[in-house]
Amino acid sequence: MKKNLLWAAAFGLLMSASLVSCDDDDPVIDNPDNPDDPNTPPTEEVVTTNGYYVLNSGKMGSNNASLSFYNTDTQEVTADVFMEKNERGLGDTANDMLIYGEKMYIAVYGSQVIEVTDLQGNSLKQIQSTTGSPLQPRFMTSHEGKVYVSLYDGYVARLDTASLEIETQVAVGRNPEQLAVANGKLYVANSGGLDYNTPLGYDKTVSVVDLASFTETKKLDVVINPCNMAVDSEGDVYLVSMGNYGDVPNTLQRIDTQTDEVETITTTNATELASAGDELFMMYSQYDANWNQTISYIRYDAINEEVITNEWITEPIAQPYKIGLDSKSGTLFVTESDYTNNGDVYCFTSEGTQTAKFEVGLNPIRVFAVSIQ
C-alpha cells in the first residue's frame, strides 16, 4: 500500500499581461489559431486535479481524525490534507462530511465543531456553539442552498452556506443521526443511542420536519435505534434501524413520503446503504454471539421493490466498514477498518468490477469524488 505520498494538486498558471500602444498603422493581430504568433495574447491554463476525498473518523478520544486525498490521475495518496493545508489536526472523532457547492463541511463530533473548508482543504471557518451547550454534530444533508446538521442533543441546525452561520434550530427526537430530504420535508432518524443502557432505552421515531416553516410536524414510529437513510428517485426514504444488537435485529424499512406510512422490507436487509436513484446498493454486515461475521452486498431495484443480486461485488473484503457512491461517475466505494490500523478504500463499477484500492487513515467513514481547479 502506498503511504503518506505527496499531495499532487495543480493550480492554474498566472497570466501575465502587458499594455501595448498602437495606432491604425500598426495593428495588433489576435491569432488564436497560431499560438506561436508573438501578437497572440497568452491564455490562462486551467489544470484540474481529479480524485477522492476520504474522511477518517479516527479513534474516539484520540484526537486523530484526518482527511485523506487519492489522486486518480497519479494514483498517489496524501495521508492528511487538512493537516498539510492548515498546520493543525482536524480534531476528535469526525463523523460525517458533505461537499456542497465549492465548500466541504465536516462534522467533528468529539471536538464539537463543524469545520468548513474550500475544495483544496483550506479551513474557512469553524462553526461552534453560540448557546453555551455543546455542539455535537453527527450527520449532514443539503437542499436549496442550506446545509442541515443533526445535533446529538436532540436538534437539527440549518446552516446558511453564504454566511456560514447557524440560522436556526428545530427540536426533534433523542440523539438524531442521519437525515434525508424528500417531498419538501426533512426526515430525521432519532436513535436514542446514548440511552441504550438506561430504562428509557433506544428511541424509535423518525421526525418529519416541514422545510418551509422549519417545524417538526410529526414523529413516525419505526423499529428501535433508527440510524441510516437513503432516498430513491421516487422520493421514498429507506431507513435502517440497528435494533438493540440482541433480541431486536436490525431492520430495513421504507417511508412513503406522500403518506408518511412506514413499511418493513422483509425480502432483504441492510446495515449500510447508498442510493443510485432507481437502485440501492447496500451492505449487510452483522456479527453473531460468537463474533462470526455475515457479509452480503445487495443490489436492490427501488422501483420494482426487488433484489437484483445479493453479490454486487465478490471481492473478499475482510472487515467492510462503510459504503458510498459517486452519483456522477457511478463509482461505488467500500471502506475497510479493523478499528486499530489504517483503513483501505475499494472502488468498484456498478457491475462490481474493482477499479482501485488505496490506503487511507483510521476508520474511513466517508468518500467524495472531486475535480479541483
Secondary structure, DSSP 8 states (H G I E B T S, - for coil): ---S-------------------TTS-----TT-TT-TTS--------EEEEEEEE---TTS--BEEEEEETTTTEEES-HHHHHHSS--BS-EEEEEEETTEEEEEETTTTEEEEEETT--EEEEE--SSSS---EEEEEEETTEEEEEETTTEEEEEETTTTEEEEEEE-SSSEEEEEEETTEEEEEE--GGGTTSSS----EEEEEETTTTEEEEEEE-SSSEEEEEE-TTS-EEEEE-TTSSSS--EEEEEETTTTEEEE--S---SEEEE-SSEEEEEEEEE-TT--EEEEEEEEETTTTEEEESBS--S--SSEEEEEE-TTT--EEEEE--SSSEEEEEEE-TTS-EEEEEEEEESEEEEEEEEE-
